Amino acid sequence: MKLKNKIALITGAGSGIGKAIAIEMGREGAHIAINDLTADTAEATAREVEALGREALAIPADVADAAQVDHMVGQTHDRFGRIDILVNNAGVYIPQDGGFTAITDAAWQRILDVNLNGPFYCSRAVVKDMMDRKQGGKIINISSVQAEVAHFDASAYQPSKAAVVMLTRTLAVELAPYKINVNAIGPGAIASEGMGATLGAEIIEAYRKRIPWGARGYTRDIATAAAFLASEDARYITGQIVYVDGGYLSDSTPTELKSQDHPVPPDDPDPK
Ligand SMILES: NC(=O)c1ccc[n+]([C@@H]2O[C@H](COP(=O)([O-])OP(=O)(O)OC[C@H]3O[C@@H](n4cnc5c(N)ncnc54)[C@H](O)[C@@H]3O)[C@@H](O)[C@H]2O)c1
């Protein structure tokens, strides 16, 4: 087990990618503090982690609220005594029909509050103790391929995720003397319960043609990368953005020009 007896705090772990990370880190031996907006979703994930034989603590809190974040980190310390791994996963994507000029102040603000301020508040709250303990630590931020390439109707989401990339590099440099690794994962199109589930069949098919792998990724594809980055196997990796995207960012071929000799393969079997 890569993470035996480590203590991980994972935000937004009541569904999708965050839940998969909680389960994967639990499989690898970690005990997990599971944050989500609501108690019932956090508790559902906690039960799954406990079923693996690990300890789990469900903590409902809004990561966009600094006071709630400080309280959440305090609760985790009270229960487990420390935090070895922080995963800043909670994120929102508010569809912006009508594009840039149609986005409301409230939507712009909420996206930045959750996607950027959330990782800042959580990292700040967790890092103080990590620095004092001098035992190192791991921070993993969940960004997106949309930090690098723009998609229509995501004009607030994309800047928020690009800022997470720079926050990752900034913290990596500042915290390297404390042996705290700070990395990000940039998922491509992932078939998650929340964001990933809102797409219709036609759109999913269009993505399958656009992605070199020929399929969207599974939440577990992100989770195994996160478990690796949280482990001592990734000891010397810091300040990196690992894109888990089936080749999406590497491919500039217009879909219409893709070779007909390489038809889109069927979806891979879900490893869950
Ligand atoms: N699914 C994808 O294709 C995809 C692609 C790129 C990046 N991402 C990123 O991955 C992360 C997880 O996305 P997902 O697809 O699993 O989505 P999801 O909607 O399934 O899960 C997000 C979770 O975060 C929680 N959350 C939202 N706001 C919160 C807040 N303020 N405080 C605490 N929890 C909050 C939600 O309740 C939910 O449980 C997000 O940061 C997202 O931007 C997802």
The ligand as an ORCA input file, in Angstrom:
! r2SCAN-3c Opt
* xyz 0 1
  N     -15.538     15.883    -14.985
  C     -14.687     16.445    -15.825
  O     -14.710     16.186    -17.021
  C     -13.645     17.421    -15.304
  C     -12.684     17.888    -16.221
  C     -11.711     18.764    -15.775
  C     -11.667     19.153    -14.455
  N     -12.598     18.697    -13.578
  C     -12.498     19.147    -12.188
  O     -12.549     18.058    -11.322
  C     -13.106     18.441    -10.066
  C     -14.242     17.491     -9.692
  O     -15.221     17.544    -10.701
  P     -16.287     16.370    -10.944
  O     -16.369     16.153    -12.399
  O     -16.016     15.227    -10.051
  O     -17.611     17.141    -10.519
  P     -18.784     16.743     -9.524
  O     -19.778     17.816     -9.707
  O     -19.170     15.314     -9.702
  O     -18.102     16.864     -8.095
  C     -17.770     18.088     -7.523
  C     -18.023     17.969     -6.028
  O     -17.594     19.196     -5.418
  C     -18.568     19.591     -4.484
  N     -18.514     21.033     -4.304
  C     -18.887     21.983     -5.178
  N     -18.709     23.191     -4.635
  C     -18.210     22.988     -3.391
  C     -17.848     23.852     -2.337
  N     -17.961     25.168     -2.466
  N     -17.381     23.309     -1.193
  C     -17.266     21.976     -1.043
  N     -17.603     21.101     -2.016
  C     -18.084     21.613     -3.167
  C     -19.894     19.139     -5.081
  O     -20.915     19.056     -4.094
  C     -19.509     17.793     -5.689
  O     -19.677     16.740     -4.773
  C     -13.560     19.886    -10.239
  O     -12.585     20.761     -9.695
  C     -13.627     20.044    -11.747
  O     -13.453     21.379    -12.156
  C     -13.597     17.843    -13.970
*
